[in-house]
Amino acid sequence: MSLFRRYRRHTWTLIAVAVIGITLTLVAAYLVERNTFRLWQLGSIAEAERMTTELTYRVEREREPLISLATLYKGSEEVTHEELIEAHRQLVDTTSRAAPLTLAWVAGTTDEQRIVHAAGELDWLSTGLDLEIPPELLPTLEDAQEFSPALVIGPLFQRNGTSYLAMAITAPNAGVPGVLVTVTNFDQILREVTAGLIVEGTTLEIYHPRTPGVKFSSLPPLTTAAEAQHDISSPIGQYEWSFR
């Protein structure tokens, strides 16, 4: 009988040790998994903030063609259509641009504005004379007149499923008041910035305060619900952009 009790006590001791071991293993595995997730989350936040800073820089760098164009217009008595075409060619050649760009000069009052001449690569706003103003550009033109003489970065907008970025500044031509506008393919800029950073299992959403319900990033959506989300705001021009 004594031997049986010792055997039973020994069995229960082994079971208790096994249970404790399994419990400790599960707890350790949980802590490791939680810490690993937290490290991944912190690293992802740092990467998201770095990418936001880079994208902000790239957007603000798009002011350079407009600044060069404004210098041409404000330093000349008159800029002809042929000179605008040549200015576009030189800008593209000297900056090795990948994103398509169109330059335009708009004249007239707010109610009767028209594009006097344009030069560029966008299929819906390419080289031409006396063009109607696409309605998507009206907010940027209004901002340029409101904040004149400052250069403005207009609201992002979409056309045929592609996101675009417009910038503008007031500038006369041949004694006539007007507004200079540059329009570039924002999707192309975004793809360049996020290449190698947005990998499987991650995505980026971009929102503008003028149209908060529109997602301006053309990146693939997540295939499952997000495990973690980080929101960042960045002042770009006259607006506070939202990155998720």
N, C-alpha and C positions, 0 to 999 in steps of 0.2 A: 504493500500500500504506500509505503514511504517512497519507494522507487517511482511509482505512478505519479505521486504528487510532484516529485522533483522533475519528472519528465514533462508534466503539464505546465509547471512553472517555467521550465526552460522553453517550452513551445510558445507560451504567452510572451515571454521576454523577446524571443526572435520575431514574433509578430509585431510587438510594440516597436522594436528597433527598425523593422521593415517599414512600418507605417510612418515613423518619424523620418526615416530616410527619404521615403517618397514625398512626404510633405515638404521637407527642406528642399528637395530637388525641384518640386513644383514652384515653391516660393522663390527660389533662386532663379529659375527659368523665367518666372513672371517679372522679377526685378530686372533681369538682363534684357528681356524684351522691352520693358517699359523704358529703361535707360537708353537702349538702342534707338527706340522710336523718338525719344526726346532729343537725342543727339542728331538724328536725322532731321527732326523738326527745326532745331536751332540752325543746323547747316542750311536747310532749305530757306529759312527766313533770311539768313545772311545772303544767300544767293539771290533771292527775290529782290532784296533791297539793292544789291549790286547791279542787278539787271535793270531795275527801275532807274537808278542813277545813270546807267549807260544809255537807256532809251531817252531819258530826259535830255541828256547831252546831245544825242543824235538829232532829236527834234529841234532843239535850239540851234544846232549847227546848220539846219536848213534855212536859217535866216541869211546865210552868207550870199546866196544868189540874189536875194531881194535887195540886200544892202548894196551889192555891186550894181544892180540895175538902177536903184534909186540914185546912186552917184552919177550914172550915165545920164539919167533924165534931168536931174537938178543941175548938172554941169553943162548941159547943151541947150541951145535955143529951141531945137526941134529934133526929135528922134523919129526917123522914118521906119516903116515896116521892114524894109531891108536891113536896117541897122539893128532892129530888134532880133531878127533872124540870126544875124551874125553874132550878136551878143549871146544868144542862146547856144549857138555852136561853140563859142569860146568857153562858156561856162561848163558845158558838158565835157569838152576836151581837157580843160585844165584841172577839173576836180575829179575826173574819172568816175562819174556818177553811175550807179547801178539803177537807182530808182528813176522812172520816167518823170520829166519835169516840163511844165508849160508856163510860159511867161505871158502876161497880158497887161494892157493899159486900158483902163475904163474911164470914160468921161461922161459928164451929164449930171443932172440932179438925181436925188435918191429915187424919184418916181420914173425918171426917163433915162436911166443909165444904159449905155451900150458898151460892148467891148470894141474899141476902135481898131486895135490890131492885137494879134496873139501869135506866138511862136512856140512850138513844143511838140511833145511826143504822145500826149494823151489823145486817144482816139476820139473822145467826146469833146475835147477842147484843144484842138491842134492848130496848126498855122492857118491864119485866115484874117480877113478884114470885115469890119462892121458886123459883129456877131451878137446874137442875143445872149444875155447873161443867164447862165444856168441858175435856177432858184437856190441850189445848194450853196452858191457863193455869196448870196445876199447878206447873211449874218456877218461874214468876214468884211464885206464892204462897209456895212453899217458900223462895225467896230473900228475900222480904219478912220472913218470920219469922226466918230465920237472921241477917239483917243488921239487924233491928229495933234502933233506931227509924229507921234510914237509909232513904231513898227508893231503890228499886232499879229499874234498867232491865233487864227480863227478856230472856231469849233470844228472838231472832226466831223466828217459826214461820209455817208455811203452812197455809192452809185453803182447799180448793177452788181451788187454783192461785193464790191471792192471798197475799202476804206481809203479816204483821201485826206490830206492835210493842206490847208490853204493859209497863206500869210499875205499881209497887205500893208501898204504905207501910202499916204497921200503924196502926190508928186505932179507938178504941172508939165505940160508938153505943148510947145508952140504957144505959150501964153494962156492955155486953157487948163483950168484945175481938173485934176483927175486922181485916180487911185491905181497904183501898181499892184499887181497880184501875181503870186506864184502858187502853183498847185502841183503837188507831188503825190506819188503813190505811197500811202502810208503802210500798206501791207508789205511792200518790198522792204521798207526800212525795218519793220518789225521782224521779218524773216531773217534779215542780216544780224540783228541784235540777239535774237533768241536761238540762232543756230548753235547746236551743241549744248544748250542750256535747258531748253524744254525737251525733255526726254519722255519715254513711255511712262505713263502714270502721273504726269504733271501737265498742267496747262496754265495759260495766262488769259485773264479777261481784263479788258480796258473799257472804262466808261468815262463819258464827258458830261459835265454838269448841265450843259444846254440840252442834251438828249440822254438823260440818265437810264432810260430803258433799252438803249442800243449797245450791244457788245461790239466793239470796233476791232477786236482781234480775230483774225481768220484762222487761228491755230485750232488743231483738232480738239474736240471736247473730251473729257474723261469718259472712259467706258463704264466706270462704276462711280458710286458716290464718293466724294472727297473724304479722305481720312483726316485731313488737316487743311485749314484755310488761313491765309494771311492777307490782310488788307493794308494797302499803302496808298497815301495821297501825295501828289507831287505838284507844286505850282509850276505851270508851264504857260508863259505869256500872261494873259489876263484871267486864266482859269485854273482851277484845281482839278487835275485829272485823278481818277481813281484806278488803282491797279489791284487785281485780286489773283 
